[in-house]
Amino acid sequence: MLSAFTNSFKIPELRNKIFFTLSMLFVARIGANIPLPGVDPTPLQNFFEDQTASGSGGVLSLYNMFTGGALLKGAVMALGIMPYISASIIFQLMTAVVPSLARLAREGDVGRQKITQYTRLATLVICLIQGVLLVIGLKNPAGLFSGFDTATYGSIILNGSAIFVFNSVIILTTGTIILMWLGEQITEKGIGQGVSLLITVGILADLPGAMMTLYRLVFAPIGTNRIEVPQLAVMFVLLLVVTAGLVAVIQAMRKIPVQYAKRVVGRKVYGGQSSFLPLKVNYSGVMPVIFASAILMFPQQIFSWMAAGFGSLSFLTTISNWFLRGTVSYYFIFGSLILLFSYFWVSVMFKPIQIAEDLKKYGGYIPGVRPGEPTAKFLDFVMTRLTFAGAAFLTIIAVFPDVLLFSFNVPFQISNFFGGTGMLITVGVILQTLQQVETYLLQRHYDGFLKKGRIRGRNPAKKSRAQLTDTVEMGNLRPLMIVLGLIFVIGIASWIIRTWAL
């Protein structure tokens, strides 16, 4: 494993891609810490601390996680990359149900470029709408965040004029467009999937704070709410078990054997080989958890507002309490929504009839199953049961942080790394990035991350740099990397000094 990381920097092309990716991610983190003019984030941060202490972070916790803490800091990138992800999901679902978009997707690079352009335009529209709603909501935070009292926490917006709203919306939209561009640059010139890495880095931005919180709990005075050494060891083992389980289920798949019939074309014989059709256990990924979490935010707030408006209708308060985190009803509804959205996503994205037709077209068949409609029914039968197993796993992982929070009084900042949406995204993206790095290593005949004993050949790292990478382009990036490196060192030093001063 360590030798694989070392070998990653021996290949000039891969090393330059890694440095470029880190530079772009660092630029994104800088934007997440530049405050929006006219916004005081201190009241919102104090409110968030009180909400997380009581375990009722709600919409604020989830949205702040996806923005990498930019929302609580009142940053210019407070909208995060979520508008682009929302637009991508919308067009991905529309591609499966709208015939014109489906034809575009099958046209190759030209069609995909048009869909990408539509996605960018939709992102701009979503940014403008969300930017206006966010600024108006920050002007009246009690309507956006249930329980926020301006008299207690203070005002977030210092100047609520129309010019301020216009400027703030333009700045927030620009911040999201810059993040979108950074993600595309990482995907094109760096390593990994750019948008996913931006979300992952935003989630991992809370890791130093969680480690400092854990450190203070371990060395807290005797008699206070501290974590003993045995409890710390159990938490470490739990973290390893949860991470290993995530890796196993994300990588798990059912391999359906496929046999191709032999075809004679002229004097050549084609086909006859055996292959397999991989069906992932967790086919829908993290999307059901995101959808379920987003939907469960609104009923509690809606019924709370209705109960406040109609004080005589006490049953509205009872219904509102059903959707509070920590109650049995909340987790029952949460698990049901995850199961529902898992099957919905699979039904939209997985096409057994099309797969069966493609297999029949190219002379492939599943041993023991007749081609055509029986193959489609067999694939649907297998995928239905795999989806149930994946949905059950997603429910366990999504609920596990709340078990630590409410049953064992583990702080939210720490329990968030023992599962949930953030951990699912982080592990999945890291695995995807490591697989790309593995491909580069195997192409250069280096040992990868997964297996030893690869066939070794001549080390291409000894070739001239000009044969592996564009030295002119990378030379132009060196001043940028030097400046970003200096900013990074200064930022780390200031963070350490401020942390120890507190």
N, C-alpha and C positions, 0 to 999 in steps of 0.2 A: 504493500500500500504506500509506504513512504517513498520507495524507489519510483513508484508511478508518478507521484507528485514531483519528484526531482526530475524525472525524464520529461515531464511536461514543459519544463523550462529549458531543456536541451534542444528542442525543436524550434528554430527561429520563428517559423510561421505561427505555430501554436502559442509561443510565448508572446508574440506581438498581439495576437487576438485576445489573450488573457489580459494583458496590460490595457488594451483599448477598452475592453469590457469594464474593467475596474475603474478606468478614468470616467467613462460615461455614467456609471453608477454613482461615482463620487459627485459628479455635477448634479445629478438628480437629488442627492442628499443635501447639497448646498441649497438648492431651491426649496427644499422642504423645511429649511430653517431661516429663510429670509422673511421677515414679518410683512404683512400687508399694511400699507400706510393707513393710519386712522383706526387700527384695531388693537385693543388691549386684550391679549389672550389670558391674562391672569385669572379673571373671574371664571372663565370656562375651564381652566385647569383645576381650580379649586373645586368647582362643581363636579368635575370628572373624578377627582380623588374621593369625594364623598360618595359618589355613585358606585365606584368600584369597591370601596370599603364595605358597602352594604350588599354587594353582589347584584346590583340592578343597573348595569351599565347600558344595556339595551342598544338602541340605534347608535348612540355615541361611541360605544366600545367597538362595534363592528366597523363603522365608517372610519374611525380613527385608525384602526388597524390597517385598513386597505390604503389609507393615505400616508402610512408610515409616520404617524404623529404630526403631520403637517396641519391637520385641523385644529388640534389643541394649541398649536403654536401660532395660529392665525397667519400661516405662511401663504406665499403667492401661489403655491401648488396645493392649496387646501382641498381642491376637488380631486386631486390624485389622478390616477390612470383609469378610475372606474367608468367615466363616461365612454372612453374608447372600448373598454371591455363590454359595457352594456350594448354599444352599437354593434360590436363584433358578434355577440350572442344573438342579437335581434336578426342580423343578416344570416347568421348560421342557421337559425331556425327557419327563416323565410326561404332560404335556399332549398330546404327539404320539402316545403309545401307550395312554393310559388314556381310554376313551370318556367317562366322566363329567366329567373335567377338560376334555376337548376341547369338550364341550357348554357348560361354564361359560365357556370362552374365547370362544365364539361368541355369548354372551348380552349382549355389550356391556359397558358400564361396571359394571353390577351383578356380572356374572361375574368381570370382572377384579379388582374390589375383594375378592371372596371369595378368589380365588387369591392376591392380595397379602396378605390376612390369614393364610392358610395358610402363606405364605412367611415371614411374621414369626414365627409360632409355631414353625416348623421352625428358624428362625435362633436362637431362644431355646434350643431343645433342643440344637442343635449347639454353641452357646456354652458351655453347661453341661458338655457332654462334653469339648470341647476345652480348656476352662478347667481341669478336673480333671486331664486328661492332661498339660497344660503345667506345672502347678504340681508334680505328682508327678515329671515329667521333670526339672524344674529342681532338685528335691531330690536326684535321682540323675542328674546330667547325663551320666555316662559311658554310661548306657543309652540316652539320647536322642541324644547327639552322639558319633559314633564318634571315638575318639582323645582325648576330654576326660579329663584327669587332675586330680583334686581336689588332690592333693599339689603339683602344679605351678602350677595356676591359682588355686586357692582355692575356697571354697564360695560358691555363688550365693545360696542361701537362708540367712538368718541365724537364723530360728526356724521349725522345721518342725512345729509343733504342729498339731493338728486344727483349732483355732480359726483359725490362720493360713491353712490350706488353704481353709476355708469362706469367710473374708473375702476372700481373694484371688480365688476363683472368682466371688463376687458382684461384686467390683469389675471384674474382666475382662469379665464378661458385660454389666455396665452400660456399660462403655466401648464395646463393640461396638454396643449398642442406641443409644447417643448418636450414634455414627457413622452408623448406619442412619437415624436421624431427621434428622441434618444433610444426608445425601444426598437424602432425600425433600424437605426444605425447599429445597435448591438446585434440584432438578428442578421444583418447583412455583412458586417465587417468584424463582429466579435464572435464570442462563443456562447451558445445557449440561446434560448428564446427570450428576446429583449423585454417584452411586456411582463412575462412571468417573473423574470429576474428582478424587475423594478418592484413588483409586489413583494417578492421574497425578501429583498433587502429592507423594504419598509417594515415588514414583520420582524425581521431580525434586529431592527434598530432598537427594539425594547429589550434585547438580551442583556446589554451592559447594566441597564437599570434593574432588571430582574436579578442579576448576579449580585449587585450592591444590596438590594433588599434582602436576599438570602444571606449575605454576609452579616448584615446587621442583626437578622433574626438569630443566626447561630451564635453570635457573640453578644447578644443582649443580656442585660443583668438578670441574675437568678430571681425567679419569682414573677417575671414578666412573661408575655406570650413569646417564648423563644423556641427554637428548634434544636433538639438534642442531637448528638452524634448518631445514635441508632436511627432516629427518624430521617436524618440526612442521608444515611446509607440506603434506607428503604426508598426514599425519593429518587436517588441516583439509579437504583435497580429498576424502579418503575419507568424512569425515563428511557433506559436502555430497552426494556421490554416493549414499551409503546412504540419507540422508533423502529425496532426490529419488526414488530407487527405491521406497522405502516409500510415498510419496505416490502415485506412478504406479500401483503394483499395488493399493493399497487403493481407489483411485478407479476402476480399470479395470473395464470391464464389456462383455459381449457383448450388443448390442442386437438382439433378435429382432423383426423387423417383424410387426405384427399389423394386419389389415384387418377392419373391422366392416361387415357387410352392412347395406343400407338396409332399414328397416322402416316401413311406412305404417300409422299408427294414426289413424283418422278422416281429418282433412284435413292432418295433420302427418306429416312424414317424419323418422324418427330414424335415427341411425347413418350409415354411409357414410364415416366419417373413418378416417384411418390413425394408428396409434400404434406403440409398440414395447414389448417385454417385456425389462426389464434383468436380465441374469444376471451377477452379480459373479464376477470371476476368483477372488478370495479370499473365497468365500462363507462359510466357517467362521470367518473372522477369526483371532484369536489362540488360540482354544480348543484346537486340536490340539497346539500347542507347550506349553500349560499342562498338558494331560493327559499328554503324553509325558514332560515333565520330572518331573511328580509320580510317575509310575509308575517311572521309572528310579532314583528315590532309594531305593526300598525293596529291590530285589534285592541291591544291593551291600552294604547293611547286614545283610540277612538271611543272606547267604552268609558274611559276615565273622563274624557271631555263631556260625553253625554251624561254621565252620572253627576258631574259638576253643574251642568246646565239644567238637569231635571233632578233636583235633590230628592223629590218624593218617590222616585223610582229606585228603590234600593237594590233591586235585582241587577241593575246595570253595574253596580259596584261589585256584586258577586261574580258576574260574568267577566269583568275586568280582572279580578283576582285569579281567574282560571289561567290567564296568560302571563302570570308573574313567574320569573325564573325561581327555581327552588321548590315549586309545587309539583305534585304528581301529575296533575292535569296538563301542565305545561310540557312535561317530557313525553306524555302520551300523545299529545297533539303534535309535538315536534317529531317524534319517531314516525307517526303516521304520514306527516308531510314529506319526510325524507323518503319513505317507501313509495309514496305517490309520485314524487318528482323523479325518482330513479327509474320507475317504469315509464313515465312520460318521456324522459330524455332518451331512453333506449328505443321506445316506439318511434320517436321522430328521427333519430340518427342511425339506427340499425335497420337495414333493409334486407330481410332474409329472402324475399322474392327476387330482388335484383341480384343478390349473391348467387342464388340457385341458378338464375338464368345465365350469369357470367360463367359459372362452372360448366353448365351444359354447352354453352357456346364454344368454349375452349377444350371440350372433351374431357372435363374433369367430373368425378363423381365420388361420393362418400361410400366406402365399402359397406355393403349391407343396406343401403338406402337407395331407392330408385331416383334417378334425376328428375328435375322439374319440381312440381308441387310437393311431393313427399320430402324432398330435400329442404324446401322452405319450411315445412311444418316441423321437421326435425331440428333445424337451426333455431326456430322460434321456441320449441320445447326446451332446448338446452339453455338458451339465453334467458328464458323466464326464470329458471331456477338459479342460474348464476347471478341474475340481478337481485334476487331475494337475499342471497348470501352477501353480496356487496352492500345492499342497503342496511342489513343488520350490522355489518361491520362499521359502516359510516355512522349509524346511530350510536354505537358504543363509543367510538372515538369522539363524536361531537359532545356527548354527555359527560365523558370522563373528567374534563376540567371542572365542571360544576360539582361533581362528587367530591373532588378535593377541596373545592371552595367552601361548600356548605357543610360537608360532613367532617372535614378535618381542619377547617379554618386556615387553609393554605392561601396566602394572598393571591388576588386575581392576577397580578403581574407575573407571578411564578407559575400558578396553575395553568395559565394560558399556553405554556410550552409543553404541557403533558397531553396534548390532543387538540381537538377542535378544528375549526376551519383553517387557522393559521398554520398549524402543524401539518395538516394534510397538504396544503399548498407548498410549504417549505420543503418537505421530504420529496414530493413529486417533482418539483423543479430541480432540486439538487441531483436527483437520479437522472433526469433528462440531460442535464448539463454534463454530468460525469460520463454518460454514454457517448456524447459527442467527443469529449476528450479522449475516451477509450478508442474511438474510431481513428483519431489522429495518431495515437500511440501505436496501434496495430499496423497502420499504414507505413509507419517508419520502423516496424519490426522491434518495437519495444514491448516489454511486458505491461499489460494493462492493469486495471484495478481489480478485475474479477478472477482471472486465471493466470497461472504461471506456466512456464514451459512453452511459450510461443516459438514458432520457427524464427530463428535469428538470421539476420543477413547483414550485409554491409551497412554501417551506420551512416544514414544520409545527412546526419547533423554535421558531418565533416565536409559536406559540399559547401560551395561558396554561398554566401548569404543571398546573392543576387538571384540564384536559381530557385530559392524557396520563398522569397518575399520581395516586395517592392521597397527597396531601401530608401528611395526618394520620398515616398509617401510616409513611411515610418519616421524618416528624419524630420519631416515637417511637424509630426506629432510630438517629438521629444520636448520642445519648449513647453507645450501644453502640459505634458506629463510632469515635468519638473515643477511648474507652478502649482499644479494640483497636489503634488507630493508635499511641497512646502506648506500649503494650506492645510493638508491633512495632518501634518506633524504639529502645526500650531493649534489646530482644533483639538487634537488628542491631549496635548499638554494643558490647554485651558480647561478642558472637561475634567481632567484629573485634579487640577488645582481647585476648581469649583466644587467638585464632589467631596474632596477631603476637607474643604473649608466648611461645608455644611455639616 
